[in-house]
Amino acid sequence: MFGLFQCNRWAVLLIAFLVAGCSSDPPHYEGAFSASQRVKGNSESVAASMDMTWGAGLEVLSQQDFLIQRADSKSRIILANREMRSKEDKDLSHALTATITIFSSGDQLTRVMVAANQTTELHKNHIPGGTCSGLFPSFRRGRSTTVVVERDTVRSPQMYSDFFGAGKEAVGEKAESPQAMPPS
């Protein structure tokens, strides 16, 4: 009898935990495609051909010290990243990853979309033992620790605005250059 009660108690607890687990709120990432998660300012139309816009995008990324990881001219997708040390805190660094996608909206109209993520890392060096009586530095090797302190989508409209401003400027320069002018 006691064994049956013990078995039923575990079954009831298991069912209670399953019901409680199923009734909890869904994880935040499940709403990734909801309107509230849309990044504002990350797409614009450019009055230029796809080829000219493609070249301007590559130019802007290169000028801003982004490393081009992949540039697929057939699908018009550029993947680039940049590592930056924080100016305010020498122990922090930021890694930006950007994906630029270019669509044709017409003969001389191109749609550009940018998706960017950032990771902030904290870097600390640990020197065991510190100094010897405070008079002489310790020459023992320390160890370095890196911890991710933030990772998220870049939501700052300023970053996207800066990219599109530089891109439109580069398109304008290309359009004005003698190489871009058709022969008369």
C-alpha positions in Angstrom: 0.0 0.0 0.0 2.8 2.4 1.0 4.6 1.7 -2.3 1.5 2.5 -4.4 1.0 5.8 -2.5 4.7 6.6 -3.1 4.4 5.9 -6.8 1.2 7.9 -7.1 2.8 10.8 -5.3 5.7 10.9 -7.8 3.3 10.6 -10.7 1.2 13.6 -9.4 4.4 15.7 -8.9 5.6 14.8 -12.4 2.3 15.8 -13.9 2.3 19.1 -11.9 5.8 20.0 -13.1 4.9 19.2 -16.7 1.8 21.4 -16.5 3.7 24.2 -14.8 6.4 24.0 -17.4 3.9 24.0 -20.3 2.0 27.0 -19.0 5.0 29.3 -18.6 5.5 32.3 -20.9 7.3 31.4 -24.2 11.0 32.4 -24.4 11.8 36.0 -25.6 13.4 34.8 -28.9 10.1 33.2 -30.1 8.8 36.7 -30.8 11.8 37.5 -33.0 9.5 38.2 -36.1 6.9 40.2 -34.2 6.4 43.9 -35.2 7.7 45.0 -31.8 11.1 43.4 -32.6 11.6 45.2 -35.9 14.8 47.3 -36.0 13.9 50.9 -37.0 16.1 52.6 -39.6 17.9 49.5 -40.8 16.7 49.8 -44.5 16.6 52.5 -47.1 16.2 52.9 -50.8 19.1 54.3 -52.9 18.6 56.0 -56.2 21.3 54.0 -58.0 21.8 50.7 -59.8 22.5 47.5 -58.0 26.1 47.4 -59.2 26.8 51.0 -58.0 25.1 50.4 -54.6 27.1 47.1 -54.2 30.4 48.8 -54.8 29.5 51.7 -52.5 28.6 49.3 -49.7 31.9 47.5 -50.0 33.7 50.8 -50.1 32.0 52.1 -46.9 32.6 48.9 -45.0 36.3 48.9 -46.0 36.8 52.6 -45.2 35.4 52.0 -41.7 37.8 49.1 -41.0 35.3 46.3 -41.3 36.7 43.0 -42.5 34.7 41.6 -45.3 34.1 38.0 -44.4 31.9 37.2 -47.4 30.8 39.2 -50.4 28.4 37.2 -52.6 27.8 39.3 -55.7 25.2 36.8 -57.0 22.9 36.9 -54.0 24.0 40.5 -53.1 24.9 39.7 -49.5 27.8 41.1 -47.6 29.0 39.8 -44.3 31.5 41.9 -42.4 32.8 42.4 -38.9 34.9 44.8 -36.9 36.6 44.6 -33.5 36.9 47.8 -31.5 38.5 48.6 -28.1 36.4 50.8 -25.9 37.7 54.4 -25.6 36.2 54.7 -22.1 37.4 51.4 -20.6 40.5 49.7 -21.8 39.2 46.4 -20.5 36.2 46.3 -22.8 36.0 45.5 -26.5 33.2 45.4 -28.9 32.7 43.1 -31.9 30.2 44.2 -34.6 28.9 41.8 -37.2 26.9 43.3 -40.1 25.0 41.7 -42.9 24.1 43.9 -45.8 21.5 42.7 -48.3 20.8 44.5 -51.5 17.6 44.2 -53.6 16.7 45.7 -56.9 13.6 47.9 -56.7 13.8 49.1 -60.2 16.3 50.1 -62.9 17.9 52.9 -60.9 16.5 52.1 -57.4 18.0 49.7 -55.0 16.8 48.6 -51.5 19.5 48.1 -48.9 18.9 46.3 -45.6 21.4 46.1 -42.8 21.3 43.7 -39.8 23.9 44.2 -37.1 24.8 42.4 -33.9 27.2 43.5 -31.3 29.1 41.6 -28.6 30.8 43.4 -25.7 33.5 41.5 -23.9 35.4 42.3 -20.6 39.1 41.4 -20.6 40.9 41.0 -17.3 44.5 40.0 -16.7 45.2 38.2 -13.4 48.7 38.2 -12.0 49.0 35.7 -9.2 50.9 37.0 -6.2 51.0 40.6 -7.4 54.4 42.2 -6.5 57.1 41.1 -4.2 56.8 43.3 -1.1 55.6 46.1 -3.3 59.2 47.0 -4.3 59.8 44.7 -7.3 57.4 43.7 -10.0 56.4 40.1 -10.2 57.6 38.4 -13.4 55.3 35.4 -13.1 52.9 34.8 -15.9 49.3 35.7 -15.2 46.2 34.5 -16.9 43.7 36.4 -18.9 39.9 36.0 -18.6 37.4 37.1 -21.2 33.7 37.3 -20.3 30.9 38.3 -22.7 28.9 41.0 -20.9 26.5 41.9 -23.6 25.3 40.4 -26.9 22.4 41.8 -28.8 21.0 43.2 -32.0 22.2 46.8 -32.7 19.1 48.9 -32.3 20.7 52.4 -32.4 19.2 54.3 -35.4 22.5 56.3 -35.4 24.6 53.4 -36.6 22.3 52.7 -39.5 21.9 56.3 -40.4 25.7 56.7 -40.5 26.0 53.7 -42.8 23.3 54.9 -45.2 24.7 58.5 -45.1 28.2 57.2 -46.0 26.8 54.8 -48.6 24.7 57.6 -50.4 27.8 59.8 -50.4 29.9 57.0 -52.0 27.1 56.5 -54.6 27.1 60.2 -55.4 30.9 60.2 -55.8 30.7 57.2 -58.1 27.9 58.8 -60.2 30.0 62.0 -60.6 33.3 60.3 -61.5 34.2 60.2 -65.2 34.3 56.4 -65.2 30.6 56.2 -64.2 29.5 58.6 -67.0 28.3 56.9 -70.2 30.1 57.9 -73.4 28.5 60.8 -75.3 
